[in-house]
């Protein structure tokens, strides 16, 4: 019979863990403890349209790509940091035309298509010197010339393939330099004295702007996107045409600061368009991963008149975990830790931890304090193991002690995850301090908002923060109501996962990490119920019924 107060007897050492928070450093556990949720099969299937891995921080995006590399033979990696895309960001010519209002989206797509095409060819034909390049091009050029579009594709490869074996960043600079030259030449007469950089673009008159847009657009439209489309057809028909010889090209770490915003948003949008276009190459799959909040920012920042979001939905592989899958993951990691350090007997989470913490089973208690993400669960278990150093058993008291530090760090991580979208999230969260775990919207009174406003908001009103603005309208100008303010701040808490929302008595409680549905601000009123996520109870000093 299981011990409700203690887990099985083992003596834990300092630095005992069940893995690390990121896949890149999780060598000891990741491969052996990988849990296949079905997502890997979708990625490996070149006929499956899903190729953009979307998930929140810690949901397993990088782990999935790493596993793909382990099980597939032909996997090419392109780290965005190696592309030298800051060269574009620092280009005075590019900045001049961007600031003037010229859309360079076609150029950004050309850039990705060009880089990906060359990387694929370089890998397949092992092109790393001049002799191998000439041999490859001669073989292509020596074939039948009945198809004019393929002749054009080969001509394109000849024109741009002089240094196939060079590093990827060389090709980015090479292509950008050519476009810069054409754009600069297009300005020509009539713009003497205009500085060709971002500051010059801002100083143009409306008449000058229209002229620059017209000339710049003409250059962009002449970019060889048609030739590259022919290249993609050539890849599909004549090069990557063997179903027994599939290739994968992966791009991870788009979340990192590899180039400044807003250029990063435009480049990511262009990359997603490129991923779509490469679906024509049936036995090549371009796989990218992107954090959900970054994808949302990209869509908002690059949305244009013709944008149709549903066209992209089929590309998205949205990572979701169930309680059973998380438990399976933890069981594998616990078993590996114990077998490495202590015994060959297979030990599970249920064996190692007390049967219950309070009135809840340990596994339920842990999963309730996650966003159903592997990273959260691993970090919670590691926090428990850290508290257990030198002790013979894991107890409910140890779990409780570990939860305090875990809760504090999770709130910090939440700010880091969502900082680009909600830079003042930590300040917002003070509205939830010492509240009940569930409460009606009407229980938040004007006094608590005013106190928060004067202590945390009032000194930073020039930031353009929408929540600060709603608070100002309520507290100072009288142009807003308390409900207006709550309809501004509660959806933020919901989106990041701090709270769940039950809009009315007929609906259930919605959580952003479980549901795509976002309760509209208009659906919230005084009777709507807020549930603070258990992860943050300890750090926010939340009052829980029965405590």
TORFITI-38799 format. One record per residue (C-alpha): x, y, z; residue in three letters. Coordinates in steps of 0.5 Angstrom, whole numbers, plus 2048, in hexadecimal, padded with zeros to 3 digits. Example, Ala and Ser with C-alpha at 12.3 -4.5 7.8 and 13.67 -1.06 7.14 Angstrom:
REM TORFITI-38799
8197F7810ALA;81B7FE80ESER;
END
This chain:
REM TORFITI-38799
800800800UNK;8038077FEUNK;80580C804UNK;800812803UNK;806816807UNK;80C814804UNK;80F8117FDUNK;81480B7FDUNK;81A80B801UNK;82080E7FDUNK;8268137FFUNK;8268187FAUNK;82C81C7F9UNK;82E8237F7UNK;82D8247EFUNK;82881F7EEUNK;8238217E9UNK;81F81E7E4UNK;8218227DEUNK;8228297DCUNK;81D82F7DAUNK;82082F7D3UNK;82182A7CEUNK;82882C7CBUNK;82B82A7D2UNK;8268247D4UNK;82B81F7D1UNK;82B81A7D7UNK;8238197D6UNK;82081C7D0UNK;8218167CBUNK;8208107D0UNK;81A8147D3UNK;8178177CDUNK;80F8167CDUNK;80C8157C6UNK;8058197C6UNK;8048187BFUNK;80781E7BDUNK;80E81B7BAUNK;80A8177B5UNK;80781D7B3UNK;80D8207B2UNK;81181A7AEUNK;80B81A7A9UNK;80D81E7A3UNK;80581D7A1UNK;8038207A8UNK;8028287A7UNK;8048297AEUNK;80B82C7AEUNK;80B8327B2UNK;80C8307BAUNK;8088357BEUNK;8088357C6UNK;8098397CCUNK;8108397CFUNK;8118327D2UNK;80C82E7CEUNK;81282A7CBUNK;81382D7C4UNK;81A82D7C4UNK;81A8267C7UNK;8168247C1UNK;81B8267BCUNK;8208237BFUNK;81D81C7BFUNK;81B81D7B8UNK;82381E7B7UNK;8248187BBUNK;81F8137B7UNK;8208167B0UNK;8268167ACUNK;82681C7A7UNK;8258227ACUNK;8288297ABUNK;82882E7B0UNK;8288367AFUNK;82983A7B5UNK;8268417B4UNK;82C8447B8UNK;8318417B2UNK;82D8457ACUNK;83084B7AEUNK;82984E7ADUNK;82C8547B1UNK;82F8567ABUNK;8288587A8UNK;82685C7AEUNK;82C8607AEUNK;82B8627A6UNK;82A8697A5UNK;82786879FUNK;8228627A1UNK;8208677A7UNK;81F86D7A2UNK;81A86979EUNK;8178667A4UNK;81686C7A7UNK;8138707A1UNK;80E86A7A1UNK;81086579BUNK;80E85E79DUNK;81585A79CUNK;81185379EUNK;812850797UNK;81A851799UNK;81984E79FUNK;81684879CUNK;81B848797UNK;82184879CUNK;81E8427A0UNK;81C83E799UNK;82383F797UNK;82783D79EUNK;82283779EUNK;823835797UNK;82B835798UNK;82B83279EUNK;82782C79CUNK;82B82B795UNK;83282C799UNK;83082779EUNK;82D822799UNK;833822794UNK;838824799UNK;83A82A796UNK;84082D79AUNK;84582F795UNK;84683278EUNK;84782B78AUNK;84082878DUNK;83C82E78CUNK;83E82E784UNK;83D827784UNK;836828787UNK;83482E782UNK;83782A77CUNK;83382477DUNK;82D82877EUNK;82E82D778UNK;830827774UNK;829824774UNK;82382476FUNK;82282C76EUNK;81A82B76CUNK;81782E772UNK;819836771UNK;817837779UNK;81C83277BUNK;822835777UNK;82083B77AUNK;821838781UNK;82783577FUNK;82A83C77DUNK;82783F783UNK;82C83A787UNK;83283B782UNK;831843784UNK;83084278BUNK;83483C78CUNK;83B83E78CUNK;83C83D793UNK;838837795UNK;83D83579AUNK;83D83B79EUNK;83A83C7A5UNK;83383E7A4UNK;8348457A7UNK;8388477A0UNK;83284579CUNK;82D84A7A0UNK;83285079FUNK;83384E798UNK;82C84E796UNK;82B85479BUNK;830858797UNK;82D857790UNK;827859793UNK;82A85F796UNK;82D861790UNK;82786178CUNK;823865791UNK;82886A791UNK;82886B78AUNK;82186C789UNK;82187278EUNK;825876788UNK;82387D786UNK;81F88178BUNK;82187F791UNK;828883792UNK;82A884799UNK;82587F79CUNK;82987A7A1UNK;82887379FUNK;8268707A6UNK;8208707ABUNK;8218777ADUNK;8218797A5UNK;81B8757A4UNK;8178797AAUNK;8198807A7UNK;81587E7A0UNK;81088279EUNK;80987F79CUNK;80B880795UNK;81287D796UNK;80F87779AUNK;80A875794UNK;81087678FUNK;815872793UNK;80F86C794UNK;80E86C78DUNK;81586B78BUNK;817866791UNK;81186278FUNK;813862788UNK;81A85F78AUNK;81685A78FUNK;81285778AUNK;818856785UNK;81B85278AUNK;81C84B788UNK;81684778CUNK;814844785UNK;81B841784UNK;81B83E78BUNK;81483B78AUNK;817838784UNK;81C835789UNK;81783378EUNK;81482F788UNK;81B82C786UNK;81C82A78DUNK;81682678DUNK;816823786UNK;81D821785UNK;82182178BUNK;81D820792UNK;81881B78EUNK;81A814792UNK;814812797UNK;81A80E79BUNK;81F81479BUNK;81B81979FUNK;81E8207A2UNK;81D8247A8UNK;81F82B7A9UNK;81E82E7B0UNK;81E8357B2UNK;81E8367BAUNK;81F83C7BFUNK;81B8417BBUNK;8198437C2UNK;8208467C3UNK;82284D7C2UNK;82684B7BBUNK;8248517B8UNK;8208587BAUNK;8198597BAUNK;81585A7B6UNK;8198577B1UNK;8198517B4UNK;8118517B4UNK;8128527ACUNK;81784D7ABUNK;8138477AFUNK;80D8497ABUNK;8118487A5UNK;8148417A7UNK;80D83F7A9UNK;80B8417A1UNK;81183D79FUNK;80F8377A3UNK;80983779FUNK;80C837799UNK;81183279AUNK;80B82D79BUNK;80B82C793UNK;812828795UNK;80E822797UNK;81481E79AUNK;81782479EUNK;8148277A4UNK;81682E7A7UNK;81582D7AEUNK;8158347B3UNK;8138357BAUNK;81083B7BDUNK;80D83D7C3UNK;80683F7C4UNK;8068467C6UNK;80C8477C1UNK;8078457BBUNK;8028497BEUNK;80684F7BEUNK;80984D7B7UNK;80184D7B4UNK;7FF8537B7UNK;8058577B5UNK;8058557AEUNK;7FE8547ACUNK;7FC8577A6UNK;7F68587A2UNK;7F685179EUNK;7F884D7A5UNK;7F48477A6UNK;7F68447ACUNK;7F283D7ABUNK;7F783C7A5UNK;7FC83B7AAUNK;7F98367AFUNK;7FA8307ABUNK;8028317ACUNK;8018327B4UNK;80382C7B8UNK;80082E7BFUNK;80482B7C5UNK;7FF8287CAUNK;8008247D0UNK;7FB8207D4UNK;7FC81E7DBUNK;7FE8177D9UNK;8038197D5UNK;80681D7DAUNK;8068187DFUNK;8098137DAUNK;80F8187D9UNK;8108197E0UNK;8108117E1UNK;8158107DCUNK;81A8157DFUNK;8198137E6UNK;81B80C7E4UNK;82180E7E0UNK;8238127E6UNK;82280D7EBUNK;8258077E7UNK;82B80C7E6UNK;82D80D7EDUNK;82A8087F1UNK;8268027EFUNK;8247FE7E9UNK;81D7FD7EBUNK;8188017E7UNK;8158077EBUNK;81080C7E9UNK;80E8127ECUNK;80880F7F0UNK;80D80B7F3UNK;8128117F5UNK;80D8167F7UNK;8088167FDUNK;8018137FAUNK;7FE81A7FCUNK;7FF8217FDUNK;7F9823802UNK;7F38207FEUNK;7F68207F7UNK;7FA81A7F4UNK;80281C7F3UNK;80181C7ECUNK;7FB8207EBUNK;7FE8257F0UNK;8048267ECUNK;8008267E5UNK;7FB82B7E8UNK;8018307E9UNK;80482F7E2UNK;8018327DBUNK;80182B7D9UNK;80882C7D6UNK;80E8277D7UNK;81382D7DAUNK;80E82F7DFUNK;80D8277E2UNK;8158267E1UNK;81682D7E5UNK;81182B7EBUNK;8148247ECUNK;81B8277ECUNK;81982C7F1UNK;8178267F5UNK;81D8227F4UNK;8218287F6UNK;81D8297FDUNK;81E8217FEUNK;8268227FEUNK;82981D804UNK;82281B806UNK;820814805UNK;818815803UNK;81481A7FFUNK;80F81C803UNK;809821802UNK;80D826806UNK;812826801UNK;80E8277FCUNK;80A82D7FFUNK;811830800UNK;81382F7F9UNK;80D8327F7UNK;80E8397FAUNK;81583A7F6UNK;8128377EFUNK;80C83B7F0UNK;8108417F0UNK;81583F7EBUNK;80F83E7E6UNK;80C8457E7UNK;8138487E5UNK;8138437DFUNK;80C8457DDUNK;80F84C7DCUNK;81584A7D8UNK;8108467D4UNK;80B84C7D2UNK;8108527D3UNK;8108547CCUNK;8088547CCUNK;8078567D3UNK;80D8597D6UNK;80985B7DCUNK;8068557DEUNK;8098547E5UNK;80785B7E7UNK;8008597E4UNK;8008527E9UNK;8008567EFUNK;7F98577EEUNK;7F88507F0UNK;7FC8507F6UNK;7F984D7FCUNK;7F284B7F9UNK;7EE8457F9UNK;7F083F7F4UNK;7E98417F1UNK;7E58477F1UNK;7E084B7EEUNK;7E28517E9UNK;7DE8567EEUNK;7E28547F4UNK;7E88587F1UNK;7E685F7F3UNK;7E88667F1UNK;7EC8677F7UNK;7F18617F5UNK;7F28647EEUNK;7F386B7F1UNK;7F98687F5UNK;7FC8647F0UNK;7FC86A7EBUNK;7FF86F7F0UNK;80486A7F2UNK;8068677ECUNK;80386A7E6UNK;8038717E6UNK;80B8727E5UNK;80B86F7DFUNK;8058727DBUNK;8098747D5UNK;80A86D7D3UNK;80386C7CFUNK;8018667D3UNK;7FA8657D2UNK;7F98627D9UNK;7FC8687DCUNK;7F886D7D7UNK;7F18697D9UNK;7F386A7E1UNK;7F58727DFUNK;7EE8727DCUNK;7EB86F7E2UNK;7EF8737E8UNK;7F187A7E5UNK;7EC87C7DFUNK;7E68797E1UNK;7E58767D9UNK;7E586F7DBUNK;7E186A7E0UNK;7E48657E5UNK;7E18607E0UNK;7E58637DAUNK;7EB8627DEUNK;7EA85B7E0UNK;7E88597D9UNK;7EF85C7D7UNK;7F38587DCUNK;7F08517DDUNK;7F084F7D6UNK;7F88507D6UNK;7F884C7DDUNK;7F48477D9UNK;7F88477D3UNK;7FF8467D7UNK;7FC8407DBUNK;7FC8447E2UNK;7F48437E2UNK;7EE83F7DFUNK;7E88427DEUNK;7E18407DFUNK;7DD8457DBUNK;7D68437DDUNK;7D283E7E1UNK;7D183A7DBUNK;7D88397D9UNK;7DE8357DCUNK;7E48387DEUNK;7E983A7D8UNK;7F08397D8UNK;7F583C7D2UNK;7F98367D2UNK;7F38317D1UNK;7EF8357CDUNK;7F08397C6UNK;7E983D7C8UNK;7EB8447CCUNK;7E58477D0UNK;7E484D7CDUNK;7E48547D1UNK;7DD8557D0UNK;7DB84E7D3UNK;7DE8507DAUNK;7DA8547DFUNK;7D98547E6UNK;7D784D7E7UNK;7DC84A7E3UNK;7E18457E7UNK;7E88467E7UNK;7ED8407E9UNK;7F48417EBUNK;7F883B7E8UNK;7FB8377EEUNK;8028387EBUNK;80283F7EEUNK;7FE83E7F4UNK;80483E7F9UNK;8088447F6UNK;8028487F5UNK;8008467FDUNK;7F98447FAUNK;7F48427FFUNK;7F183A7FEUNK;7EB838801UNK;7EC833806UNK;7F3836808UNK;
END
